[in-house]
Amino acid sequence: MKVTELVEKLQLKVFTASAGLENEITGGYVSDLLSDVMGHAAEGNAWLTLQNHLNVVAIASLRELACVILVKNIEPPADVIQKAIAEDVAILGSSEQTFELAGKLYSILT
């Protein structure tokens, strides 16, 4: 599934224009611990987190994640959006809690 399809299915907010929207999602990963994501997230994962700083973009790019989804109406600052666009990383947002959103993501991808 492409990121654009997930945006539609989960009614996600797109913060990064068209950056990364054509990436293919192969699974999901949920963690707010950056070292955990860096060590265990797989290429193509959609990453659910409440972290919203530049290191999130760096890790998403390094691990070649499909997208980052911020939960609980968290919005990234302008510098994060600019860096994500430059790195072709889709930053998305949801009003839902992590638990509920993870369940929906799992249902869609399995």
C-alpha positions in Angstrom: 0.0 0.0 0.0 1.2 3.5 -0.8 1.3 6.3 1.7 -1.3 8.2 -0.3 -3.7 5.3 0.2 -3.1 5.2 3.9 -3.7 8.9 4.1 -7.1 8.4 2.5 -8.1 5.3 4.6 -7.2 6.9 7.9 -8.0 10.5 7.1 -4.5 11.6 8.0 -3.2 15.2 7.8 -0.2 15.6 5.4 2.3 18.1 6.7 5.0 17.6 4.0 3.1 18.4 0.7 3.8 15.5 -1.7 7.1 14.4 -0.1 7.2 10.6 0.4 3.5 10.0 -0.5 4.4 7.4 -3.2 6.5 5.4 -0.7 5.3 1.8 -0.3 4.3 0.7 3.2 5.4 -2.8 4.1 4.5 -2.8 7.8 4.2 -0.6 10.9 6.3 0.3 13.9 5.3 2.0 17.1 7.8 3.6 19.4 8.8 6.9 21.0 12.3 5.7 21.8 14.5 6.8 19.0 17.2 4.3 19.6 14.6 1.5 19.5 13.3 2.7 16.1 16.9 3.0 14.8 17.7 -0.5 15.9 14.5 -2.3 15.0 12.2 -0.6 12.5 12.3 -2.1 9.1 12.5 -0.4 5.7 9.1 0.5 4.5 7.5 0.7 8.0 5.0 3.4 8.9 6.3 4.8 12.2 3.7 6.0 14.8 5.2 8.3 17.4 4.6 11.5 19.4 8.2 12.7 18.8 8.3 15.7 16.6 11.8 17.0 16.2 14.6 16.9 13.6 16.0 13.5 14.8 12.7 11.9 13.8 13.4 12.9 10.2 17.0 11.7 10.4 16.0 8.3 11.6 13.1 7.9 9.2 15.5 8.7 6.3 18.3 6.5 7.7 16.0 3.5 8.1 14.1 4.3 4.8 10.8 4.3 6.6 7.7 4.8 4.4 6.3 7.6 6.6 6.1 9.1 10.1 2.6 9.4 11.7 2.3 11.8 14.6 -0.5 11.0 17.0 -2.7 13.0 19.4 -2.9 16.1 17.1 0.8 16.7 17.5 2.1 19.0 14.8 5.8 19.2 13.7 7.6 22.6 13.8 8.5 24.3 10.6 12.2 23.2 10.6 11.0 19.5 10.8 8.6 20.0 7.9 11.3 21.6 5.8 13.9 18.9 6.6 11.3 16.1 5.9 10.5 17.6 2.5 14.2 17.9 1.6 14.7 14.2 2.7 11.5 13.0 0.9 10.0 11.8 4.2 6.2 12.0 4.6 5.2 13.4 7.9 1.5 12.7 8.6 -0.8 13.5 11.6 -3.7 12.0 13.4 -6.0 13.1 16.2 -6.1 9.5 17.5 -4.2 8.0 20.4 -1.4 5.6 19.5 -3.2 2.5 20.6 -6.3 3.1 18.5 -4.3 4.2 15.4 -1.9 1.2 15.7 -4.9 -1.1 15.7 -6.4 0.5 12.6 -3.0 0.4 10.8 -2.6 -3.3 11.7 -6.1 -4.1 10.3 -5.4 -2.3 7.1 -2.0 -3.9 6.5 -2.9 -7.5 7.3 
